[in-house]
Amino acid sequence: MQNGNKVVMDQGAIYIRSAKPAVRKINLKLPLPTIPSNRAEDPLILTIDIGTSSVRTALFDRLGRAVEGLEVRQAHEIRTTGEGA
């Protein structure tokens, strides 16, 4: 960039590192390449993301392409007792 800023992409997020001591994060949802299940190349990779508000799973082929129709998201709520457990 002309003003000395550097653009860095990490795990679907874009970071703009400026010459000044500051970092700004810009969330960017990039479209994943997808493929029909009959064209997916072995081995297949199952991903599981257990977050604070949902659980997500997706299936990818060896080239990192998401297999169409095999993504699932289930919302959940974390409950704790007075002791925090």
URLINSUL-V237105 format. One record per backbone hydrogen bond with DSSP energy under -0.5 kcal/mol. CO is the residue of the C=O (numbers start at 0). NH is the residue of the N-H. If there is no record, write none. Layout:
co=(CO;CO)
nh=(NH;NH)
//
This chain:
co=(0;5;5;7;9;11;12;12;13;14;14;15;15;16;19;21;23;24;25;27;32;34;35;35;36;40;44;44;46;47;48;48;52;53;54;55;56;57;58;59;60;64;65;65;66;69;71;73;80)
nh=(3;7;16;14;12;27;9;14;25;7;16;17;23;5;21;17;15;26;13;29;65;67;38;39;39;61;46;59;57;49;50;55;75;50;73;48;71;46;66;44;63;60;34;67;69;58;56;54;83)
//
